[in-house]
Amino acid sequence: MKSCRKRRHPGQQPRVHTVPTPHKLCHFRAKQPRKIYADNTKIYRTYNSQDDVDTLQRDINIFTSNFSNLGLKLEIIKCKVMWIGRPKDSCPPHLTIWTSLAKHTLCQSKIKKKDLGIIIGNELKFHLQTNTAANKANEVLSLIHWSFKYFSRKTLT
């Protein structure tokens, strides 16, 4: 049986593969144009007073400055404010994102957000999730129904 390894001559040094250090790797990659996006990032805070709103605004400012320092692009169009609570409660004032180009105001919007497969609404009620699950089940049942030429209850059992 032959060996798969190459034989070295007696005076020859073994080959060493050098791996670039992280600093050199970052320097190498920084020369190339790049677009990196952070996906699914959330900043949240409970709101009881104006101090909490100021703290949240400060967190947003730190977040956007870190984005620009790392060379990341923040899609401001996709940023949303979701107020979760009772409709009677007062909503916090508008929040602002400062960029190098302009100032962008985030408005509160009534949205439903799907996160980890669960739909979350402003009032934290389950009807959004149950309606969506029921509609999806009905779609699957109708696909099954129309895929059979002769469909009866006996077909399913």
N, C-alpha and C positions, 0 to 999 in steps of 0.2 A: 504494500500500500504506500502511495506517495503522500508526502506531507504537503499541505496547502501553503504552509508558510515559506516565504522566501528566505534563503540562507544569506547570512551576512558574511562578508569577508572578515577575517580576524581583526583587522585594524579599523573597521568601519563603525561609526557611531550609529545608534538606533535613531530612526526618524522621530521627531517630536512634532506633533501638530499643535500649533499655537492657537489659542482661542483668544479673541480680543477681549480686553477688560471692558466692563460695563461703561466706563468713562469713554473709552475709544469708540465703543459701539454707538453710544449716544451722539458723539461728535460726528461719526460717519453718517448716521441717519439724519442728523440735523442739516446736512448739506443738501439732501434731496427734498424736493417739494412734497409736502404731506398734508393730509387732511385726516384728523382724528376727531371723532365725536364721542361724547359721553352719552350713554343711553340709559334712560330710566333712572335719573337722579332726582331725589326728592328732598326738599327742605321743608320742615314742618315745625310749628310752634303753637302751643296753646295761647289763646288770646284772652287776657283778663284786664289788661290796662294798656295805656299808650306806651309804657316802657317795653311791653312784650312786642309791640309792633316795631318799635325802634330797634330792639334786639334782632328781630327777624330781618329788618332792612339791613342791619350791619352784617348779618350772616350772608345775605344775598350779595352785598358788596364784596365781602371777602371771597366768596365763591367765584364771582365774575373776574376779580383780579387774579385769582389763582388760575383760572382758565386762560387768560391772556398771557400770563407768565409762562405757562406750559406750552403755549403755541396751539392750544385747542380752540375750536370754533364753537361758539355758543349760538344755537339756533333760537333766537329770541322770538320768532314767530310761533314756535312750538311751546313756549313757556306759558303756563296757565296758573291761575290762582283758584284753588278750590276751597270754598268755605264749607266746613262740615259742622252742622249744628242745627238748632231749632230755627224755624223761619222768623220767630219773634225776636231772636237775639240780634243785636246790631252787628253789622259786618265791619271788618277792619277797613281802614282807608286804603287807597291804591298804593301799591308798591312800585318801586322804580328800579330799573336795571340801567346802570351807566356803562357805556362802552366808549371806546376811543372815538367813535364816529358821532354818536348822538345819545340822547337820553330816551329810554323807552319805558312807558308806563304799563304795568300789568294790571289789567282790569279783572275784577271778579266775574266769573262766568258760571252759569248753572250748567254743569257738565256731568256726564256720567263717565267714569273712567274704569277701564278693564285693567286690573292688575293681578297677576298670577292666576288668571282664569276666573276671577271673581269681579263682578261689576259693582262698583261703589258709586253711590249717588251722594248728593249734598245732605240728604236727611238720613242716611244710613238705614234705609228700609230694604227689605228683601224682595219686594215685588219686581224690581228690575232684573235681578238674578233669576227668579223663578219664571218670569215671562220669557226671558231669553232661552232658558233651558227647555221650556215647553215648546217654544217655536222651533228650536233645533230638532227636538224629538219628532215633532209633526212633519218636518221636512224629510227626515230619514224614513218615517213610515210611509209618506207619500211616494218616495223614491222606490221603496220596496213594493208598494202596491202597483205602481205603473210598470215595474219591470217584469211582472208575471202576466202572461196572456190570460190565464184562467185563475183568478184569485178568489180564495174563499178562506174562511177561518180555519179549515182543516189544513191549509197550506202552512200556516204558522205553527201548528202544533205537531 
